Amino acid sequence: MKPRNTTEESLKVPADVLLAIFGIIVKESLKHEVTQVMESRSIVVVAVFLDNGSLKQQRALQNIQNILEEYREYRWSDSEDINWREH
């Protein structure tokens, strides 16, 4: 359930970075709800509710998004230097 005066952000979090993401969510006391677990894809879908007036919460969301983007680049990179599938 979405609290008042908030924005809901839905995040698909791979199991590989789940602890890092939940670490930020807990540390910053972000309201959240696990909405789906996709075991076959090792993904947890999390709804994060951000206070519209909180710059701190917006920064926390940006940190989460940065982690997810870096993971995507690492996981699906075509570069042989960082392509984990080649090792």
Sequence and secondary structure as in RCSB ss.txt:
>XXXX:A:sequence
MKPRNTTEESLKVPADVLLAIFGIIVKESLKHEVTQVMESRSIVVVAVFLDNGSLKQQRALQNIQNILEEYREYR
WSDSEDINWREH
>XXXX:A:secstr
   TTEEEEEEEEEGGGHHHHHHHHHHTT EEEEEEEEGGGTEEEEEEEEETT HHHHHHHHHHHHHHHHHHHHH
H   TTT GGG 
